[in-house]
Amino acid sequence: MKKKNAFEGIIMKKKTFIYSTLLLVMMVLPIGLVMVSTSKAQGVTLKIIVTDQQAPGVEAVVDDFLAVTDGVDAVEVVASGTRADDQLTYLTTLLAAGDSEFDVIGLDTVWTAQFAENGWIKDLTADLESGEMDNYFGGMVQSCTYDGKIWAYPYFMNLGVLFYRNDIITRNGFTIDDFDTWDEFKTNTNKILANTTEQELNPDLVGFVGQFDAYEGGVCNFIEWIGSAGVTSIFDENGNPNLNTTDVQGAMEFLKGLVAPRYTGVQGTGYIIPRAGLTHDEGSSVGMWLAGNAIFMRQWPFAYGLSEDTDILNATDGSGNYIQFGVTAMPTKTGSADEKSSVVGGAILAINSYSTHQDLALKLIRFLGNTTAQNAELTECSNFPALKSVFDDLPAGFEWVSKFKDAADRTLSRPVHPKYPEISTEIADKFNDILGGVKSVEKGLGEMDTAISEIISGGPTSDSVSIPGYTWVFMIAFMGLTAGTLVIIKKKH
């Protein structure tokens, strides 16, 4: 055996010292970084997470919030990406692990129940003043409510509206007020389609397009049509699905009766929705509208700007008022005040249950719901305010938003339930089957009821199962991996 000389011994001792030192540093460094970060903190920094699209509106009012709020030195705005699915996955991963990083969390309007049921967001009911939610549109408040409690604060909204060809209905002797109820809508639209002059001007003209394909847009259309009959919830007072009723059946029979049974034109047929409309989504329906081939279109407000930019639709009266198209609320069965026909989307703001600054977080979400912040979200991001009063005093250049006020007064939410994704899938599929005649109205609604009942009674969804976080887990794993690697290197030497 070869003997080690003194020099080799010294080298070996140095290597041992180096490995031991590196091992110690790698184990202590993460903790040290946390300590340094903490020691540098001066007062409270609130963290809010919203989507990329929403972030500029929040950032624009941070200084205003800090100027009127004691106890907060900074607000850090974190953008979570552009896709709602990615945002949902990220947030559920963090919160299932009890992560307290974010104080305020931006949620899609259909996530309230899932986050509340899992205990991830704070119940705000006792923190709100009497009548505080009266300042916001009903559909947005409904989206914040689950199990009789308020879990979030309205931020901004999207809403379903009716676009109409003002030039077409005017030259046929009508005003938009002649299309307020279902019967008026069907009868008067058919009169226009039966007009031979209109047929000669555009043989491709149809009465109405919407989003009737089997997807989330179809769910919104379904909820609007049953809401317009006074059915503003798919559940009864005991929380059970209640869709196979006289009122819902009547709404579906009426809508189904508007759809042409064959892939031919609808002019002079008594139908106003083309058969191909059963495959329409937002893109294909707005395509029909922008081509000038529809008298009416159910759509989201994004189509307003597109209509302004389209020559066939953007003629004005010289004072900036568009005379070829307009926007109003979707029709209802009788025009009664309890008939709601505009589903909301958009965002709401909740407080992380694990936040250590919940009182200050409440001040932030209240501020983001006030006039200054609501105006900023409109001007910076073109997101519609959830606060009613903003519609009455809009920022310069956004006066056109007032045209959506009538529809905003008829807002309602999609079902607020922890298992909404599964419920949505069943509604979308059965709704499309009903309109297409694959199933009768009664059979389709009966199957919808049964499927939703099974979903509700089937136990927690996969999203309700705790998903490990990765902040501290990653640090511990990294330390272990580093230590193991150093030991292996040492043995090799």
SULTA-V770937 format. One record per helix or strand of 2 or more residues. SS is the DSSP state (hx for helix, st for strand). FROM is the first residue (numbers start at 1). TO is the last residue. If there is no record, write none. Layout:
# SULTA-V770937
SS,FROM,TO + SS,FROM,TO
This chain:
# SULTA-V770937
hx,6,40 + st,44,50 + hx,52,59 + hx,62,68 + st,72,79 + hx,84,96 + st,104,108 + hx,112,117 + hx,125,127 + hx,132,135 + hx,138,143 + st,145,146 + st,149,150 + st,153,159 + st,161,164 + hx,166,171 + hx,176,179 + hx,182,194 + hx,196,201 + st,206,209 + hx,216,227 + hx,246,256 + hx,275,279 + hx,282,290 + st,294,299 + hx,302,308 + st,326,328 + st,342,352 + hx,358,368 + hx,371,381 + st,384,385 + hx,388,392 + hx,399,408 + st,411,412 + hx,420,435 + hx,441,457 + hx,462,464 + hx,471,492
